[in-house]
């Protein structure tokens, strides 16, 4: 989900804040590209986010659910469920 604030713009503040404006004169914030945002992440997050994606992704949840169904409802052991 990416916000395209720079291309959309937003309403002008009548108080007159200093900042970058688009063609219509509305103030536009500086936005980062995806690569810039990833490069500015702290080192700890750079290592933890891929691990968290593996553990908490939709695919991991589906795998876990399928394993539970095979073990509990079909009565398979873990090795047999893995080979299934």
PyMOL commands that set and color helices and strands:
alter all, ss='L'
color gray80, all
select helices_A, chain A and resi 5-8+34-39+43-56+58-73+78-83
alter helices_A, ss='H'
color red, helices_A
deselect
rebuild
show_as cartoon
